[in-house]
Amino acid sequence: MDEVVVYGIETCDQVRKARAWLRAHQIAFRFHDFRRDGLDAPRLSAWLGRVPWDSLLNRRGLAWRKLDVQRRATITDQTSATELMLADPTLIKRPVLQVGDRILVGFSEPLYAGVFDTSVDPGFAVR
């Protein structure tokens, strides 16, 4: 199987849920913390080759709300969004799950189950 990498931050609830789901389904993965490990331009560019920039940019999170309104107004295309996400990777919707060259943004039990060809155990609830 391809390497499985979960990108995010330790304190994010959705990242915690994704990691718990992977552990519960005995799927080996590596965790990449944006705060500790950063994010490089080639990786972000590769993601943006598979996922639209406006799906990757988290406009609901605290980091976005903390931005000055004028700064937010300048984020209108992939170039401006890329610069912003590289400057502050916590603005990326989390988690980003990379399985080989496949990219999933956000956590969804049914979506993860489909990627890993597992059935969703109705008795398992990620908390």
C-alpha positions in Angstrom: 0.0 0.0 0.0 1.1 3.6 -0.6 2.3 5.6 2.3 -0.5 7.3 4.2 0.2 10.7 5.6 -2.2 12.9 7.7 -1.4 16.6 7.5 -2.8 19.0 10.1 -2.2 20.3 13.6 -2.3 18.4 16.9 -5.1 20.5 18.4 -7.6 20.2 15.5 -10.7 18.0 16.4 -11.1 16.8 12.8 -7.4 15.7 12.7 -7.9 13.9 16.0 -11.0 12.1 14.5 -9.1 11.1 11.4 -6.1 9.7 13.3 -8.4 7.8 15.7 -10.3 6.3 12.7 -7.1 5.2 11.1 -5.8 3.7 14.3 -9.2 1.9 14.9 -9.0 0.4 11.4 -5.3 -0.6 11.9 -4.1 1.6 9.1 -0.5 2.7 9.5 0.1 6.4 8.9 2.5 9.2 9.5 1.4 12.5 11.0 2.8 15.7 9.6 2.2 18.7 11.9 2.0 22.0 10.1 3.2 23.9 13.1 6.2 21.7 13.8 7.0 20.4 10.4 5.8 23.3 8.2 4.7 23.0 4.6 6.8 23.5 1.4 5.8 25.0 -1.9 6.2 21.8 -4.0 3.9 19.8 -1.7 1.2 22.5 -1.7 1.6 22.8 -5.5 1.1 19.1 -5.9 -2.1 19.2 -3.8 -3.4 22.1 -5.8 -2.9 20.1 -8.9 -5.5 17.7 -7.5 -7.8 19.8 -5.3 -9.2 23.3 -6.0 -7.6 26.1 -4.0 -10.9 27.2 -2.6 -11.5 23.7 -1.2 -8.1 23.6 0.4 -8.4 27.1 2.0 -10.3 27.0 5.3 -12.4 30.1 5.4 -14.3 28.8 8.5 -11.4 28.5 10.9 -10.0 30.7 13.6 -6.9 31.5 11.6 -9.0 32.9 8.7 -11.2 34.9 11.1 -8.1 36.4 12.7 -7.0 37.8 9.4 -7.6 41.4 8.7 -10.7 41.9 6.6 -8.7 43.8 3.9 -6.2 40.9 3.8 -9.0 38.4 3.4 -10.4 40.4 0.5 -7.2 40.0 -1.5 -7.5 36.2 -1.6 -9.2 35.8 -4.9 -7.3 33.2 -6.9 -4.9 30.3 -6.6 -1.8 32.4 -6.5 -3.0 34.6 -3.6 -4.3 31.6 -1.8 -1.1 29.7 -2.2 1.0 32.6 -0.8 -1.3 32.8 2.2 -1.3 29.1 2.9 2.5 28.9 2.6 2.8 31.8 5.0 0.4 30.2 7.5 -0.4 26.5 6.8 -3.0 26.5 9.6 -5.2 28.2 7.0 -5.5 24.9 5.2 -8.7 22.9 5.8 -7.8 19.9 7.9 -6.9 17.1 7.8 -5.3 16.6 4.5 -4.9 12.9 3.9 -2.4 11.8 1.3 -2.5 8.2 0.1 0.1 7.9 -2.7 -1.0 10.7 -5.1 -4.6 10.8 -3.9 -5.6 13.8 -1.7 -8.6 14.0 0.6 -9.4 17.3 2.4 -11.4 17.1 5.6 -12.5 14.0 7.6 -15.5 11.8 6.6 -15.8 8.2 7.8 -17.6 7.0 4.7 -15.0 8.6 2.4 -12.1 7.1 4.4 -13.8 3.7 4.4 -14.1 3.9 0.6 -10.4 4.9 0.2 -9.2 2.1 2.4 -11.9 -0.4 1.3 -13.2 -0.9 4.8 -16.7 -1.0 6.0 -17.8 1.6 8.5 -18.4 -0.1 11.8 -21.7 1.3 13.1 -20.4 0.6 16.6 -17.4 2.8 16.1 -17.9 6.5 16.7 -15.0 8.9 16.4 -15.1 11.3 19.2 
